[in-house]
Amino acid sequence: MAKKGQAREYVFLECTVCGRRNYRTSKNMKAGYKLELKKYCRWDRQHTVHKERKK
């Protein structure tokens, strides 16, 4: 949870193919959108779309 006065929080990036949470990154919580990035999944051995998931 973000501390008082801070607008950043950690979120996990989950692979849309295998469902594993491979990455953790910080995000500006004031932004009104979910993070979606194309990252490398070592279990699928390819670049796949990773979507934001909470802890």
N, CA, C and O of each residue as an XYZ file, in Angstrom:
220
protein
N       0.839     -1.173      0.000
C       0.000      0.000      0.000
C       0.885      1.237      0.000
O       1.920      1.278      0.665
N       0.473      2.215     -0.736
C       1.240      3.444     -0.819
C       1.133      4.226      0.483
O       0.077      4.270      1.115
N       2.245      4.839      0.869
C       2.252      5.655      2.077
C       1.540      6.976      1.811
O       1.315      7.356      0.662
N       1.191      7.664      2.887
C       0.506      8.933      2.754
C       1.390      9.924      2.005
O       2.555     10.111      2.355
N       0.846     10.544      0.996
C       1.597     11.507      0.216
C       2.324     10.904     -0.979
O       2.870     11.641     -1.800
N       2.340      9.575     -1.091
C       2.993      8.930     -2.224
C       1.937      8.393     -3.181
O       0.893      7.899     -2.754
N       2.211      8.491     -4.452
C       1.257      8.061     -5.452
C       1.745      6.841     -6.220
O       1.191      6.514     -7.270
N       2.793      6.148     -5.707
C       3.329      4.980     -6.397
C       3.121      3.744     -5.551
O       3.191      3.795     -4.323
N       2.863      2.624     -6.224
C       2.649      1.359     -5.538
C       3.181      0.238     -6.415
O       3.199      0.358     -7.640
N       3.620     -0.864     -5.786
C       4.121     -2.008     -6.539
C       2.966     -2.841     -7.073
O       1.984     -3.081     -6.372
N       3.092     -3.276     -8.313
C       2.134     -4.182     -8.936
C       2.919     -5.306     -9.610
O       4.088     -5.136     -9.956
N       2.275     -6.442     -9.791
C       2.885     -7.577    -10.463
C       2.389     -7.638    -11.899
O       1.244     -7.292    -12.190
N       3.272     -8.084    -12.797
C       2.886     -8.284    -14.189
C       2.737     -9.782    -14.416
O       3.679    -10.547    -14.211
N       1.549    -10.190    -14.838
C       1.212    -11.603    -15.014
C       1.124    -11.929    -16.501
O       0.505    -11.197    -17.273
N       1.752    -13.035    -16.889
C       1.730    -13.488    -18.284
C       0.315    -13.898    -18.660
O      -0.351    -14.590    -17.891
N      -0.154    -13.482    -19.835
C      -1.500    -13.827    -20.271
C      -1.570    -15.249    -20.832
O      -2.660    -15.808    -20.958
N      -0.415    -15.841    -21.173
C      -0.398    -17.190    -21.736
C      -0.341    -18.246    -20.640
O      -1.195    -19.131    -20.588
N       0.661    -18.162    -19.762
C       0.835    -19.203    -18.744
C       0.227    -18.818    -17.393
O      -0.025    -19.696    -16.568
N      -0.016    -17.524    -17.148
C      -0.632    -17.086    -15.906
C       0.323    -16.878    -14.747
O      -0.121    -16.629    -13.626
N       1.623    -16.973    -14.986
C       2.602    -16.771    -13.910
C       2.941    -15.299    -13.767
O       2.934    -14.543    -14.738
N       3.236    -14.912    -12.535
C       3.613    -13.525    -12.253
C       5.134    -13.430    -12.318
O       5.830    -13.861    -11.399
N       5.640    -12.869    -13.402
C       7.069    -12.874    -13.684
C       7.787    -11.592    -13.280
O       8.987    -11.629    -13.011
N       7.099    -10.473    -13.230
C       7.741     -9.188    -12.999
C       7.005     -8.403    -11.919
O       5.799     -8.563    -11.731
N       7.759     -7.539    -11.203
C       7.189     -6.608    -10.243
C       7.703     -5.236    -10.598
O       8.902     -5.063    -10.818
N       6.824     -4.258    -10.658
C       7.215     -2.908    -11.023
C       6.376     -1.918    -10.233
O       5.340     -2.285     -9.678
N       6.812     -0.671    -10.178
C       6.030      0.356     -9.502
C       5.194      1.099    -10.533
O       5.565      1.207    -11.702
N       4.060      1.607    -10.070
C       3.122      2.273    -10.966
C       2.543      3.494    -10.278
O       2.318      3.480     -9.068
N       2.308      4.529    -11.023
C       1.630      5.710    -10.513
C       0.158      5.359    -10.338
O      -0.536      5.084    -11.318
N      -0.323      5.368     -9.098
C      -1.687      4.924     -8.818
C      -2.728      5.974     -9.196
O      -3.921      5.672     -9.222
N      -2.304      7.183     -9.485
C      -3.253      8.207     -9.917
C      -3.680      7.992    -11.361
O      -4.709      8.512    -11.793
N      -2.899      7.233    -12.101
C      -3.243      6.927    -13.492
C      -4.454      5.994    -13.485
O      -4.508      5.056    -12.690
N      -5.393      6.239    -14.340
C      -6.634      5.480    -14.335
C      -6.645      4.328    -15.325
O      -7.687      4.048    -15.919
N      -5.534      3.658    -15.520
C      -5.491      2.555    -16.482
C      -4.668      1.405    -15.909
O      -3.870      1.602    -14.992
N      -4.866      0.203    -16.454
C      -4.074     -0.956    -16.053
C      -2.876     -1.081    -16.978
O      -2.973     -0.864    -18.186
N      -1.749     -1.434    -16.383
C      -0.514     -1.571    -17.122
C      -0.537     -2.838    -17.965
O      -0.964     -3.890    -17.490
N      -0.080     -2.747    -19.215
C      -0.029     -3.893    -20.120
C       1.220     -3.744    -20.991
O       1.304     -2.842    -21.823
N       2.192     -4.647    -20.786
C       3.465     -4.559    -21.497
C       3.799     -5.889    -22.154
O       3.361     -6.944    -21.697
N       4.573     -5.833    -23.224
C       5.055     -7.047    -23.867
C       6.427     -7.356    -23.288
O       7.387     -6.626    -23.536
N       6.526     -8.444    -22.510
C       7.753     -8.815    -21.812
C       8.099    -10.269    -22.130
O       7.283    -11.012    -22.674
N       9.326    -10.658    -21.778
C       9.778    -12.030    -22.025
C       9.301    -12.951    -20.899
O       9.474    -12.634    -19.722
N       8.704    -14.081    -21.256
C       8.283    -15.091    -20.293
C       9.241    -16.266    -20.418
O       9.325    -16.891    -21.475
N       9.966    -16.569    -19.342
C      10.978    -17.625    -19.435
C      10.371    -19.017    -19.454
O      11.044    -19.970    -19.847
N       9.110    -19.162    -19.037
C       8.471    -20.476    -19.091
C       7.930    -20.766    -20.487
O       7.936    -21.915    -20.928
N       7.467    -19.741    -21.178
C       6.997    -19.915    -22.564
C       8.127    -19.726    -23.569
O       7.998    -20.101    -24.735
N       9.237    -19.141    -23.115
C      10.411    -18.859    -23.943
C      10.085    -17.985    -25.153
O      10.559    -18.229    -26.263
N       9.269    -16.965    -24.913
C       8.927    -16.017    -25.958
C       8.403    -14.733    -25.322
O       8.094    -14.701    -24.131
N       8.308    -13.687    -26.119
C       7.746    -12.436    -25.635
C       6.226    -12.538    -25.692
O       5.654    -12.857    -26.735
N       5.581    -12.267    -24.567
C       4.123    -12.320    -24.478
C       3.625    -11.062    -23.779
O       4.404    -10.325    -23.174
N       2.330    -10.829    -23.868
C       1.716     -9.684    -23.195
C       1.588    -10.014    -21.714
O       1.107    -11.086    -21.347
N       2.021     -9.090    -20.871
C       1.902     -9.220    -19.420
C       0.985     -8.111    -18.933
O       1.185     -6.944    -19.268
N      -0.028     -8.472    -18.138
C      -0.986     -7.502    -17.619
C      -0.799     -7.312    -16.128
O      -0.305     -8.196    -15.428
N      -1.199     -6.154    -15.660
C      -1.059     -5.798    -14.256
C      -2.021     -6.606    -13.385
O      -3.195     -6.774    -13.717
N      -1.491     -7.102    -12.261
C      -2.296     -7.790    -11.256
C      -1.873     -7.274     -9.894
O      -0.704     -6.951     -9.689
N      -2.800     -7.195     -8.971
C      -2.482     -6.784     -7.597
C      -1.816     -7.938     -6.880
O      -1.759     -9.047     -7.412
N      -1.313     -7.698     -5.684
C      -0.628     -8.724     -4.893
C      -1.527     -9.835     -4.581
O      -1.122    -10.791     -3.920
